[in-house]
Amino acid sequence: MTDFRYPAVDIEFLEQMIMASGKLEKGGIQKLAGYTKYFIEGRQAIHKRTITANEVGPGQTGFEQSIGIAIKFKFLPALLDWLEKHRNWRDGAYFVPETQN
């Protein structure tokens, strides 16, 4: 379960960065029932080359998974810049506004 105090990340942004990394296998993105799987090129076993991201909202994945994917594909600085620009988030400074009833 994702922490509500952290922002969600658009899967579209993640896919752009993963494709730009050059580590993705040709046709290596599979989407099924709220999950997106990314397959890395290589000769290792498929379970070692598969990364799964689940959707926490329409077209969005959780902060924690996004950070893990960004570290694995080496685009963490770009992700943090994206979060600051699109979600107005800095370390410890993002809060979901409460709705008034």
N, CA, C and O atoms as CSV, one atom per row, in Angstrom:
chain,resi,resn,atom,element,x,y,z
A,1,MET,N,N,0.846,-1.175,0.000
A,1,MET,CA,C,0.000,0.000,0.000
A,1,MET,C,C,0.886,1.231,0.000
A,1,MET,O,O,1.838,1.329,0.775
A,2,THR,N,N,0.570,2.147,-0.858
A,2,THR,CA,C,1.364,3.358,-0.952
A,2,THR,C,C,0.969,4.356,0.136
A,2,THR,O,O,-0.191,4.397,0.546
A,3,ASP,N,N,1.899,5.139,0.594
A,3,ASP,CA,C,1.655,6.146,1.622
A,3,ASP,C,C,0.987,7.350,0.976
A,3,ASP,O,O,1.487,7.868,-0.023
A,4,PHE,N,N,-0.140,7.807,1.530
A,4,PHE,CA,C,-0.888,8.895,0.922
A,4,PHE,C,C,-0.137,10.228,0.954
A,4,PHE,O,O,-0.512,11.160,0.244
A,5,ARG,N,N,0.904,10.330,1.758
A,5,ARG,CA,C,1.665,11.581,1.820
A,5,ARG,C,C,2.677,11.714,0.696
A,5,ARG,O,O,3.250,12.785,0.499
A,6,TYR,N,N,2.900,10.644,-0.036
A,6,TYR,CA,C,3.819,10.696,-1.162
A,6,TYR,C,C,3.036,10.848,-2.462
A,6,TYR,O,O,1.935,10.311,-2.580
A,7,PRO,N,N,3.577,11.562,-3.426
A,7,PRO,CA,C,2.853,11.742,-4.693
A,7,PRO,C,C,2.948,10.506,-5.575
A,7,PRO,O,O,3.900,9.731,-5.489
A,8,ALA,N,N,1.946,10.343,-6.420
A,8,ALA,CA,C,1.985,9.284,-7.425
A,8,ALA,C,C,2.746,9.807,-8.648
A,8,ALA,O,O,2.854,11.015,-8.859
A,9,VAL,N,N,3.264,8.881,-9.440
A,9,VAL,CA,C,4.052,9.237,-10.620
A,9,VAL,C,C,3.340,8.688,-11.851
A,9,VAL,O,O,2.852,7.557,-11.838
A,10,ASP,N,N,3.280,9.482,-12.906
A,10,ASP,CA,C,2.635,9.047,-14.143
A,10,ASP,C,C,3.439,7.922,-14.790
A,10,ASP,O,O,4.655,8.026,-14.952
A,11,ILE,N,N,2.749,6.858,-15.153
A,11,ILE,CA,C,3.397,5.719,-15.807
A,11,ILE,C,C,3.969,6.148,-17.158
A,11,ILE,O,O,5.002,5.633,-17.587
A,12,GLU,N,N,3.310,7.079,-17.821
A,12,GLU,CA,C,3.800,7.569,-19.116
A,12,GLU,C,C,5.205,8.159,-18.985
A,12,GLU,O,O,6.058,7.920,-19.840
A,13,PHE,N,N,5.449,8.928,-17.919
A,13,PHE,CA,C,6.785,9.488,-17.675
A,13,PHE,C,C,7.797,8.365,-17.439
A,13,PHE,O,O,8.894,8.380,-17.998
A,14,LEU,N,N,7.417,7.390,-16.602
A,14,LEU,CA,C,8.329,6.274,-16.330
A,14,LEU,C,C,8.701,5.538,-17.615
A,14,LEU,O,O,9.866,5.207,-17.834
A,15,GLU,N,N,7.698,5.282,-18.467
A,15,GLU,CA,C,7.973,4.566,-19.706
A,15,GLU,C,C,8.906,5.352,-20.619
A,15,GLU,O,O,9.777,4.763,-21.260
A,16,GLN,N,N,8.740,6.663,-20.689
A,16,GLN,CA,C,9.639,7.486,-21.511
A,16,GLN,C,C,11.071,7.370,-21.012
A,16,GLN,O,O,11.995,7.217,-21.810
A,17,MET,N,N,11.261,7.440,-19.710
A,17,MET,CA,C,12.601,7.372,-19.138
A,17,MET,C,C,13.202,5.969,-19.288
A,17,MET,O,O,14.399,5.828,-19.540
A,18,ILE,N,N,12.376,4.940,-19.133
A,18,ILE,CA,C,12.870,3.565,-19.289
A,18,ILE,C,C,13.308,3.322,-20.725
A,18,ILE,O,O,14.357,2.720,-20.959
A,19,MET,N,N,12.517,3.782,-21.690
A,19,MET,CA,C,12.884,3.619,-23.096
A,19,MET,C,C,14.153,4.395,-23.430
A,19,MET,O,O,14.973,3.930,-24.222
A,20,ALA,N,N,14.321,5.565,-22.840
A,20,ALA,CA,C,15.508,6.378,-23.093
A,20,ALA,C,C,16.759,5.753,-22.477
A,20,ALA,O,O,17.870,6.059,-22.908
A,21,SER,N,N,16.600,4.890,-21.482
A,21,SER,CA,C,17.762,4.281,-20.827
A,21,SER,C,C,18.488,3.296,-21.740
A,21,SER,O,O,19.682,3.055,-21.562
A,22,GLY,N,N,17.777,2.721,-22.719
A,22,GLY,CA,C,18.390,1.758,-23.622
A,22,GLY,C,C,18.534,0.359,-23.046
A,22,GLY,O,O,19.138,-0.503,-23.684
A,23,LYS,N,N,17.997,0.110,-21.858
A,23,LYS,CA,C,18.115,-1.203,-21.229
A,23,LYS,C,C,16.914,-2.089,-21.486
A,23,LYS,O,O,16.932,-3.273,-21.148
A,24,LEU,N,N,15.869,-1.530,-22.083
A,24,LEU,CA,C,14.626,-2.259,-22.271
A,24,LEU,C,C,14.717,-3.187,-23.477
A,24,LEU,O,O,15.237,-2.808,-24.527
A,25,GLU,N,N,14.209,-4.401,-23.317
A,25,GLU,CA,C,14.154,-5.351,-24.419
A,25,GLU,C,C,13.152,-4.853,-25.464
A,25,GLU,O,O,12.193,-4.160,-25.121
A,26,LYS,N,N,13.365,-5.196,-26.717
A,26,LYS,CA,C,12.446,-4.780,-27.784
A,26,LYS,C,C,11.054,-5.360,-27.509
A,26,LYS,O,O,10.899,-6.568,-27.332
A,27,GLY,N,N,10.046,-4.482,-27.475
A,27,GLY,CA,C,8.692,-4.909,-27.128
A,27,GLY,C,C,8.577,-5.310,-25.681
A,27,GLY,O,O,7.747,-6.149,-25.331
A,28,GLY,N,N,9.398,-4.722,-24.833
A,28,GLY,CA,C,9.519,-5.136,-23.441
A,28,GLY,C,C,8.584,-4.475,-22.460
A,28,GLY,O,O,8.890,-4.424,-21.269
A,29,ILE,N,N,7.445,-3.962,-22.920
A,29,ILE,CA,C,6.458,-3.395,-22.009
A,29,ILE,C,C,5.159,-4.165,-22.198
A,29,ILE,O,O,4.630,-4.243,-23.307
A,30,GLN,N,N,4.654,-4.726,-21.121
A,30,GLN,CA,C,3.393,-5.471,-21.140
A,30,GLN,C,C,2.461,-4.868,-20.105
A,30,GLN,O,O,2.862,-4.657,-18.961
A,31,LYS,N,N,1.209,-4.586,-20.494
A,31,LYS,CA,C,0.222,-4.033,-19.569
A,31,LYS,C,C,-0.925,-5.022,-19.434
A,31,LYS,O,O,-1.427,-5.558,-20.421
A,32,LEU,N,N,-1.332,-5.254,-18.176
A,32,LEU,CA,C,-2.420,-6.179,-17.922
A,32,LEU,C,C,-3.057,-5.867,-16.575
A,32,LEU,O,O,-2.388,-5.909,-15.542
A,33,ALA,N,N,-4.332,-5.560,-16.586
A,33,ALA,CA,C,-5.160,-5.441,-15.381
A,33,ALA,C,C,-4.518,-4.602,-14.273
A,33,ALA,O,O,-4.402,-5.066,-13.139
A,34,GLY,N,N,-4.111,-3.404,-14.584
A,34,GLY,CA,C,-3.562,-2.524,-13.557
A,34,GLY,C,C,-2.093,-2.729,-13.250
A,34,GLY,O,O,-1.563,-2.091,-12.340
A,35,TYR,N,N,-1.426,-3.597,-13.981
A,35,TYR,CA,C,-0.004,-3.832,-13.797
A,35,TYR,C,C,0.725,-3.540,-15.098
A,35,TYR,O,O,0.201,-3.783,-16.185
A,36,THR,N,N,1.937,-3.019,-14.977
A,36,THR,CA,C,2.794,-2.840,-16.136
A,36,THR,C,C,4.095,-3.568,-15.844
A,36,THR,O,O,4.712,-3.362,-14.799
A,37,LYS,N,N,4.508,-4.420,-16.774
A,37,LYS,CA,C,5.759,-5.168,-16.624
A,37,LYS,C,C,6.766,-4.672,-17.642
A,37,LYS,O,O,6.436,-4.451,-18.807
A,38,TYR,N,N,8.001,-4.499,-17.188
A,38,TYR,CA,C,9.105,-4.064,-18.042
A,38,TYR,C,C,10.133,-5.192,-18.057
A,38,TYR,O,O,10.493,-5.736,-17.013
A,39,PHE,N,N,10.599,-5.532,-19.256
A,39,PHE,CA,C,11.578,-6.603,-19.411
A,39,PHE,C,C,12.902,-6.006,-19.872
A,39,PHE,O,O,12.973,-5.345,-20.907
A,40,ILE,N,N,13.945,-6.249,-19.090
A,40,ILE,CA,C,15.277,-5.734,-19.372
A,40,ILE,C,C,15.991,-6.697,-20.309
A,40,ILE,O,O,15.814,-7.912,-20.219
A,41,GLU,N,N,16.806,-6.140,-21.216
A,41,GLU,CA,C,17.612,-6.977,-22.106
A,41,GLU,C,C,18.643,-7.747,-21.300
A,41,GLU,O,O,19.089,-7.294,-20.245
A,42,GLY,N,N,19.013,-8.904,-21.802
A,42,GLY,CA,C,20.075,-9.655,-21.144
A,42,GLY,C,C,19.876,-11.144,-21.286
A,42,GLY,O,O,18.921,-11.612,-21.906
A,43,ARG,N,N,20.803,-11.876,-20.694
A,43,ARG,CA,C,20.772,-13.333,-20.802
A,43,ARG,C,C,20.436,-13.983,-19.470
A,43,ARG,O,O,20.477,-15.208,-19.358
A,44,GLN,N,N,20.110,-13.200,-18.472
A,44,GLN,CA,C,19.752,-13.763,-17.175
A,44,GLN,C,C,18.356,-14.379,-17.243
A,44,GLN,O,O,17.642,-14.218,-18.233
A,45,ALA,N,N,17.985,-15.073,-16.196
A,45,ALA,CA,C,16.641,-15.651,-16.101
A,45,ALA,C,C,15.599,-14.534,-16.160
A,45,ALA,O,O,15.859,-13.413,-15.723
A,46,ILE,N,N,14.427,-14.844,-16.699
A,46,ILE,CA,C,13.403,-13.834,-16.921
A,46,ILE,C,C,12.928,-13.191,-15.614
A,46,ILE,O,O,12.590,-12.007,-15.605
A,47,HIS,N,N,12.897,-13.942,-14.520
A,47,HIS,CA,C,12.449,-13.353,-13.262
A,47,HIS,C,C,13.436,-12.305,-12.731
A,47,HIS,O,O,13.051,-11.438,-11.946
A,48,LYS,N,N,14.683,-12.379,-13.147
A,48,LYS,CA,C,15.664,-11.380,-12.738
A,48,LYS,C,C,15.631,-10.151,-13.633
A,48,LYS,O,O,16.151,-9.097,-13.266
A,49,ARG,N,N,15.018,-10.283,-14.810
A,49,ARG,CA,C,14.964,-9.177,-15.757
A,49,ARG,C,C,13.590,-8.519,-15.825
A,49,ARG,O,O,13.375,-7.637,-16.657
A,50,THR,N,N,12.666,-8.924,-14.976
A,50,THR,CA,C,11.309,-8.405,-15.009
A,50,THR,C,C,11.085,-7.434,-13.864
A,50,THR,O,O,11.410,-7.727,-12.713
A,51,ILE,N,N,10.529,-6.278,-14.189
A,51,ILE,CA,C,10.175,-5.276,-13.187
A,51,ILE,C,C,8.686,-5.011,-13.333
A,51,ILE,O,O,8.200,-4.780,-14.440
A,52,THR,N,N,7.961,-5.042,-12.225
A,52,THR,CA,C,6.516,-4.842,-12.249
A,52,THR,C,C,6.157,-3.573,-11.498
A,52,THR,O,O,6.667,-3.315,-10.408
A,53,ALA,N,N,5.268,-2.779,-12.097
A,53,ALA,CA,C,4.735,-1.582,-11.444
A,53,ALA,C,C,3.218,-1.704,-11.428
A,53,ALA,O,O,2.598,-1.924,-12.469
A,54,ASN,N,N,2.619,-1.560,-10.247
A,54,ASN,CA,C,1.166,-1.621,-10.185
A,54,ASN,C,C,0.591,-0.208,-10.113
A,54,ASN,O,O,1.213,0.706,-9.572
A,55,GLU,N,N,-0.597,-0.052,-10.666
A,55,GLU,CA,C,-1.242,1.256,-10.698
A,55,GLU,C,C,-1.954,1.513,-9.376
A,55,GLU,O,O,-2.674,0.650,-8.873
A,56,VAL,N,N,-1.749,2.708,-8.816
A,56,VAL,CA,C,-2.454,3.121,-7.611
A,56,VAL,C,C,-3.605,4.061,-7.969
A,56,VAL,O,O,-4.453,4.371,-7.132
A,57,GLY,N,N,-3.620,4.499,-9.198
A,57,GLY,CA,C,-4.667,5.352,-9.739
A,57,GLY,C,C,-4.628,5.211,-11.237
A,57,GLY,O,O,-3.747,4.533,-11.767
A,58,PRO,N,N,-5.556,5.832,-11.937
A,58,PRO,CA,C,-5.538,5.693,-13.393
A,58,PRO,C,C,-4.267,6.290,-14.010
A,58,PRO,O,O,-4.052,7.501,-13.959
A,59,GLY,N,N,-3.428,5.424,-14.592
A,59,GLY,CA,C,-2.201,5.875,-15.242
A,59,GLY,C,C,-1.115,6.339,-14.296
A,59,GLY,O,O,-0.197,7.045,-14.711
A,60,GLN,N,N,-1.201,5.953,-13.026
A,60,GLN,CA,C,-0.206,6.379,-12.042
A,60,GLN,C,C,0.278,5.190,-11.225
A,60,GLN,O,O,-0.457,4.233,-10.978
A,61,THR,N,N,1.511,5.280,-10.823
A,61,THR,CA,C,2.102,4.264,-9.951
A,61,THR,C,C,2.594,4.933,-8.680
A,61,THR,O,O,2.744,6.154,-8.634
A,62,GLY,N,N,2.844,4.146,-7.658
A,62,GLY,CA,C,3.226,4.673,-6.361
A,62,GLY,C,C,4.638,5.249,-6.332
A,62,GLY,O,O,5.488,4.904,-7.153
A,63,PHE,N,N,4.860,6.119,-5.383
A,63,PHE,CA,C,6.146,6.786,-5.200
A,63,PHE,C,C,7.258,5.780,-4.940
A,63,PHE,O,O,8.335,5.865,-5.531
A,64,GLU,N,N,6.990,4.826,-4.051
A,64,GLU,CA,C,8.029,3.879,-3.659
A,64,GLU,C,C,8.479,3.025,-4.840
A,64,GLU,O,O,9.678,2.830,-5.044
A,65,GLN,N,N,7.530,2.517,-5.615
A,65,GLN,CA,C,7.901,1.713,-6.779
A,65,GLN,C,C,8.620,2.558,-7.821
A,65,GLN,O,O,9.561,2.091,-8.463
A,66,SER,N,N,8.185,3.790,-7.988
A,66,SER,CA,C,8.818,4.677,-8.967
A,66,SER,C,C,10.277,4.939,-8.614
A,66,SER,O,O,11.137,4.972,-9.494
A,67,ILE,N,N,10.549,5.122,-7.345
A,67,ILE,CA,C,11.927,5.340,-6.903
A,67,ILE,C,C,12.773,4.095,-7.200
A,67,ILE,O,O,13.892,4.210,-7.699
A,68,GLY,N,N,12.241,2.913,-6.895
A,68,GLY,CA,C,12.967,1.675,-7.169
A,68,GLY,C,C,13.257,1.490,-8.650
A,68,GLY,O,O,14.357,1.085,-9.026
A,69,ILE,N,N,12.271,1.785,-9.492
A,69,ILE,CA,C,12.464,1.675,-10.940
A,69,ILE,C,C,13.498,2.691,-11.415
A,69,ILE,O,O,14.351,2.373,-12.243
A,70,ALA,N,N,13.421,3.909,-10.892
A,70,ALA,CA,C,14.368,4.961,-11.291
A,70,ALA,C,C,15.796,4.596,-10.898
A,70,ALA,O,O,16.730,4.890,-11.644
A,71,ILE,N,N,15.980,3.973,-9.764
A,71,ILE,CA,C,17.319,3.555,-9.340
A,71,ILE,C,C,17.833,2.449,-10.268
A,71,ILE,O,O,18.988,2.480,-10.692
A,72,LYS,N,N,16.979,1.480,-10.579
A,72,LYS,CA,C,17.394,0.360,-11.429
A,72,LYS,C,C,17.755,0.821,-12.843
A,72,LYS,O,O,18.699,0.302,-13.439
A,73,PHE,N,N,17.008,1.796,-13.386
A,73,PHE,CA,C,17.264,2.279,-14.736
A,73,PHE,C,C,18.115,3.555,-14.761
A,73,PHE,O,O,18.359,4.118,-15.828
A,74,LYS,N,N,18.564,4.007,-13.589
A,74,LYS,CA,C,19.509,5.132,-13.459
A,74,LYS,C,C,18.957,6.462,-13.988
A,74,LYS,O,O,19.621,7.153,-14.760
A,75,PHE,N,N,17.719,6.817,-13.560
A,75,PHE,CA,C,17.201,8.136,-13.889
A,75,PHE,C,C,16.574,8.816,-12.667
A,75,PHE,O,O,15.600,9.556,-12.800
A,76,LEU,N,N,17.128,8.568,-11.490
A,76,LEU,CA,C,16.599,9.152,-10.260
A,76,LEU,C,C,16.609,10.681,-10.277
A,76,LEU,O,O,15.605,11.278,-9.888
A,77,PRO,N,N,17.687,11.352,-10.707
A,77,PRO,CA,C,17.638,12.826,-10.738
A,77,PRO,C,C,16.516,13.361,-11.629
A,77,PRO,O,O,15.880,14.360,-11.293
A,78,ALA,N,N,16.273,12.704,-12.756
A,78,ALA,CA,C,15.186,13.138,-13.651
A,78,ALA,C,C,13.828,12.938,-12.979
A,78,ALA,O,O,12.934,13.770,-13.138
A,79,LEU,N,N,13.663,11.851,-12.235
A,79,LEU,CA,C,12.407,11.606,-11.529
A,79,LEU,C,C,12.176,12.666,-10.461
A,79,LEU,O,O,11.063,13.176,-10.327
A,80,LEU,N,N,13.205,13.000,-9.704
A,80,LEU,CA,C,13.051,14.012,-8.663
A,80,LEU,C,C,12.750,15.385,-9.257
A,80,LEU,O,O,11.969,16.146,-8.686
A,81,ASP,N,N,13.357,15.709,-10.395
A,81,ASP,CA,C,13.023,16.960,-11.087
A,81,ASP,C,C,11.574,16.952,-11.553
A,81,ASP,O,O,10.873,17.956,-11.432
A,82,TRP,N,N,11.127,15.822,-12.084
A,82,TRP,CA,C,9.746,15.702,-12.546
A,82,TRP,C,C,8.769,15.886,-11.386
A,82,TRP,O,O,7.761,16.578,-11.524
A,83,LEU,N,N,9.071,15.261,-10.237
A,83,LEU,CA,C,8.203,15.388,-9.067
A,83,LEU,C,C,8.119,16.830,-8.586
A,83,LEU,O,O,7.047,17.302,-8.210
A,84,GLU,N,N,9.244,17.523,-8.598
A,84,GLU,CA,C,9.237,18.918,-8.159
A,84,GLU,C,C,8.435,19.791,-9.111
A,84,GLU,O,O,7.724,20.697,-8.677
A,85,LYS,N,N,8.547,19.522,-10.411
A,85,LYS,CA,C,7.861,20.344,-11.403
A,85,LYS,C,C,6.369,20.018,-11.505
A,85,LYS,O,O,5.542,20.930,-11.542
A,86,HIS,N,N,6.014,18.728,-11.550
A,86,HIS,CA,C,4.631,18.338,-11.794
A,86,HIS,C,C,3.800,18.099,-10.539
A,86,HIS,O,O,2.574,18.203,-10.589
A,87,ARG,N,N,4.428,17.785,-9.433
A,87,ARG,CA,C,3.674,17.487,-8.216
A,87,ARG,C,C,3.996,18.459,-7.072
A,87,ARG,O,O,3.476,18.320,-5.965
A,88,ASN,N,N,4.856,19.438,-7.351
A,88,ASN,CA,C,5.252,20.404,-6.331
A,88,ASN,C,C,5.745,19.682,-5.071
A,88,ASN,O,O,5.327,20.001,-3.958
A,89,TRP,N,N,6.624,18.722,-5.261
A,89,TRP,CA,C,7.103,17.886,-4.171
A,89,TRP,C,C,8.601,18.043,-3.977
A,89,TRP,O,O,9.380,18.008,-4.930
A,90,ARG,N,N,8.975,18.212,-2.743
A,90,ARG,CA,C,10.376,18.134,-2.327
A,90,ARG,C,C,10.420,17.218,-1.124
A,90,ARG,O,O,9.383,16.942,-0.520
A,91,ASP,N,N,11.577,16.752,-0.771
A,91,ASP,CA,C,11.708,15.790,0.314
A,91,ASP,C,C,10.980,16.272,1.568
A,91,ASP,O,O,11.367,17.268,2.179
A,92,GLY,N,N,9.934,15.560,1.936
A,92,GLY,CA,C,9.183,15.873,3.145
A,92,GLY,C,C,8.211,17.031,3.015
A,92,GLY,O,O,7.649,17.464,4.021
A,93,ALA,N,N,7.993,17.545,1.819
A,93,ALA,CA,C,7.174,18.743,1.692
A,93,ALA,C,C,5.885,18.526,0.911
A,93,ALA,O,O,5.268,19.504,0.488
A,94,TYR,N,N,5.462,17.311,0.708
A,94,TYR,CA,C,4.248,17.045,-0.064
A,94,TYR,C,C,3.156,16.561,0.875
A,94,TYR,O,O,3.354,15.604,1.624
A,95,PHE,N,N,2.020,17.212,0.836
A,95,PHE,CA,C,0.877,16.785,1.636
A,95,PHE,C,C,-0.378,16.840,0.790
A,95,PHE,O,O,-0.576,17.784,0.025
A,96,VAL,N,N,-1.215,15.846,0.921
A,96,VAL,CA,C,-2.476,15.824,0.194
A,96,VAL,C,C,-3.445,16.756,0.915
A,96,VAL,O,O,-3.693,16.583,2.108
A,97,PRO,N,N,-3.998,17.745,0.204
A,97,PRO,CA,C,-4.934,18.653,0.873
A,97,PRO,C,C,-6.199,17.910,1.285
A,97,PRO,O,O,-6.722,17.091,0.529
A,98,GLU,N,N,-6.686,18.202,2.483
A,98,GLU,CA,C,-7.906,17.564,2.960
A,98,GLU,C,C,-9.106,18.248,2.325
A,98,GLU,O,O,-9.145,19.471,2.195
A,99,THR,N,N,-10.076,17.447,1.936
A,99,THR,CA,C,-11.292,18.032,1.376
A,99,THR,C,C,-12.229,18.403,2.504
A,99,THR,O,O,-12.341,17.682,3.495
A,100,GLN,N,N,-12.891,19.511,2.352
A,100,GLN,CA,C,-13.817,19.971,3.369
A,100,GLN,C,C,-15.209,19.481,3.038
A,100,GLN,O,O,-15.654,19.570,1.894
A,101,ASN,N,N,-15.884,18.972,4.025
A,101,ASN,CA,C,-17.251,18.452,3.814
A,101,ASN,C,C,-18.265,19.508,4.129
A,101,ASN,O,O,-19.466,19.264,4.014
